[in-house]
Amino acid sequence: MAQRVYHSIFFSIIFAPIFGWLIFKLESKGPATWKEWSLLMFWGLFTHPILDAFTTWGTQLFWPFDLRVAFQNIFVIDPLYTLPFLLFLILAMRQKRDLALRWRFNMYGLSISSLYLGLSLVLKGVAYKKITHSLEAQGITYTEIDTRPSPFNTVLWSANVDAGDAYLIGNYSFFDNKPIQFSRYPKNHELLGDLVQNDKVQRLKKIAEGWYTINEVNGQLFFNDLRFGLMSLDPDESQFAFNYKLIPKDGELLVEESPKLKRDAKKLLLALWVRMWGN
């Protein structure tokens, strides 16, 4: 709840003048006015959720309205966005305040990172076209498609495809020279039975934005959130990055997130690095 409030336009508008006033009082001998401090606080608060809206995670930008914004054109951590910005920020900090070079370094950092963010939107569009053309070429019918970049780059893209009774998952790199292979995962939503009405299950469905599968292993039900993919690029892999045990107990439903091992994460990152350079 708190994170949704902090990452909203509402919070930026309401609290920027309050924080601006507090800083103005603390720095009363400085040259900046209350209005200038308030504007600085507004842009500092406002650009954070705006950037989050472009990421694969998204944000509740228009809170209190229940509308999540996620353009999914950049991963939450991308070195090509962060490092140039950080480099020029450090260079600007090392200059004297009255030097024009300080302002230029700051603008260079903002411009390069913003251009890369804009480029990622173009790359998302190109990847989307390639993936949809591949689906058509393979004669696959679908009702919805969700594309997003893989971790730390905008070269390798993943797609979740709603194919009716199953979801298809495929990866596309700009260095690929072979057709995209799609792995099939049955939805199995019917396995939920009466649990589908449970508040906790409804909450999970909302978090997953409808992109989920259910599977049963030795009588144990698992809820799989498809939005962040699998823990491996192996087409036979069935463990998703976010999956939850559904445990009925004493008339209640316990929900436990399955643990993720560091070694699995390292293997996945290595596999993504190799896959990024083409199939």
N, C-alpha and C positions, 0 to 999 in steps of 0.2 A: 504493500500500500504506500509506504513512505517513498520508495523509489519511483513509483508512478507519479507522485506529486512533484518530487524534485525534478523529474525529467519532463516537465510540461511547460507550455507557454504561459499558463496561468501563474505558475510559481515565479517565472522570470519577471513578469510584469508587476506582480504584487510585491515581491521581496527586493527587487533591484533598488528602488528608492529608499527602502528601509536600511539595507546594507550600505548604500551610498551615504546615507545620513550618518550612520555609525562611523564609517571611515573618515568622513568629513570632520566629525567631532574629534576623532583621535588625531587627525592630521590638520588641525585648524590653522596651523601656521604655514601650511603649504600653499602653493599657488592654485591648486585645483578647487573648483567650486563643488557644491553639493550636486548640481546638475551633471557636472562632468564625471564625478565619482559614480553617480547613479547610472549614467550611460555606460561607463566601463563595466559596472557590475551586470547590467542588463545583457550586454553582448557576451560577457563571460559566461553567464548562466544560460543564455538563449542558444548560443552556438553548440553547447554540449549536447542537448537533446536533438538539435537539428542534425548533427553529425551521427548520433545514434540512430536516427531514422533511416540513414543510408545503409546501416550495417545489417548483417544477417540476423542479428538479435532483435532490432527494432526498439520502439519505445512508445509509451502512452502519451504522445505529444499533445493531444487535445483533451487530456484529463480536465474535468471529471467525466467527459463523454467517453463511453466504452469503445474507443476506436484506436487500435494499435497500428502504427505506421512503420513499415519495414520495406524499403525499396530493395534490399538485399543485393546491392551492387559492390559491396566491399566487406571483407571480413572484419571482425571487431578489432583485430590486431593486424596491421599491414605495414611492414617496414618501409615500403616505397612511399607510403603516405607520411609516416611518422618521422623517419630519419632526416629528410631534407628540412622539414619544419623545425625539428630539434636543432639541427646543425646551424641554421641561420638565426635561430633564437639565441643560441650560445654566442654566436659572433656578434649579434646586436647587443647582448649584455656586456660584452667586453669593450664596447665603444663608449666614449664620453656622451653624456646626455644631449649636449648641444650640437653634436655632429650629425650632418644629413645622412651619413653612411649608416648610422644606427637605424634610421627610419627605412632606408633602402633594404637593409638586411632583413628587417621585419617583414617588409612587403614581398621580398623574394621568397621567404619561407611560406607565407600565406598563399602566394600566387602559385607556387609549384605544387603544394599539397592540394589546393583547390582544383587546379588543372587535372591532377591525377584523379581526384574524386570524380570530376566530370568525365574523364576518359573511361573510368570504370563503368559508367552508365552506358557508354557507347559499346564497350566490350561485352557487357551483359546483353545488349540488344543483338550483337553479332552471334554470341554463343546461343542465345534463344533461337535465332533463325536456323543455325546449324543443327541444333537438337530437334527442332520441329520438322525440318527437312528430312532428317534421318528417320524419324518416326514414320513420316509419310512414305519414304522409300521402302521401309520394311513392312508397310501395310498395317501399321499399328493404329488402332482407333483409340482416342482418349477424350476425356471431358475437361481436364484441367492439367496445367503444368506449372511447376514451381522451380525456378532456377536460382542458384546462389554460387558465389566463389568458394573454392576450398580454402583452408587456412593459410594465411600469410601471403596470398598472391591473387592476381586477377587473370592468370593464364589458364588454370584448370578450373572448370566449372562442373557443378553437379546438378542433376535434374531429378525431381520426383514427379512422376507422371501417374495421374489417376486413370486407370484403364478399366474402370467398372468394378469388377469383383476383386481386383488386385491393384497394387501399386508397382510401377516399374521404376527402377533407379539406374541411372546411367551417368557416365562422366565424359566430358569433352575437353580436350586441350587444343589450343591454337596450333600446336605442333603435331597434331594427329594426322596420320595419312591412311588410317583404316576406318571402316564404319564403326559407329558407336554401338557398344554392346549394352543391352538393358537386362538387368536381373529382375525377376518377378517375385513379388512377395504378396501372397493372398491376404486380404484384409481380415478375414475371420471375425468380423464384428459380432457375428451371431453367437460366438463363444461366451460373450459377456452375459447372455441370458438376462435375468432380472437385475444384475449388477449395473446394467446400462442406465438405470434410473438413480443410482447412488450418487450423492452429491460430490463425493471425491472423484468418481469416474467422470462426472460431468465437468469437474474442474480440470482434470487431465485432458479431456477432449478439447476444452476451450484453450488451454495452454498450447496444445499441439495444433490448434487451428484446423482441426479435422483431419490432419495428416497423421494417422496412426494405424497400427495393425495390432492384432491380438494373437498370441500363440500360446500353446499349452505344452508344458514339458513335465512329464511324470505327474500329471494332475494339477500342476501349478500354473496359474494364468499369469501372463506377462503383458503389460501394456507398453508398446513400443512407439516412441515419438520419432517420426521420420525426419523432422526438420533439420537435424544436425547429422544425419547420415549414420553410417555403420562404423564399427571399430576396426574395420579392415576393408581393403579393396578386393579381397577374394570374393568371387561371385557366389561361392557357397556359404559365405559368412551370413549369420543371422542375428548377431548381437549388435544392437543399435547403441549409439553413444548414450542415449537417454532411454532406459527402459525400467519399468517398475513392476515389482511383484504385487499382485492383488491377493491379499490374504484375508478371507472371511474368518472372523473369530468372535465368538460370543455375541452374535447378532450384529457385530460391527465389521467394517472393512478397514483393514490395515493396508497402507500403501508404503512400500519400501523401495527406494531407488537401488538398483543393482550397482555394486561397487565397480569402479573402473581402475584398472591396474596401470601403473606408470609404464611398465614394459610394453603394454598394449598400445599406449599412446605414442611411445617412441617408435614402435614398429609401424604404426599408422602414418606418422609424419615422414618416416623414411620412404614408405610406399607412395605417399602423395608426391614427394620430391621426385622420385623416379617416374611416376605417372605423368607429372607435369610436362616432361620433355617429349611426350608423345607415346602413342600406342604402337 
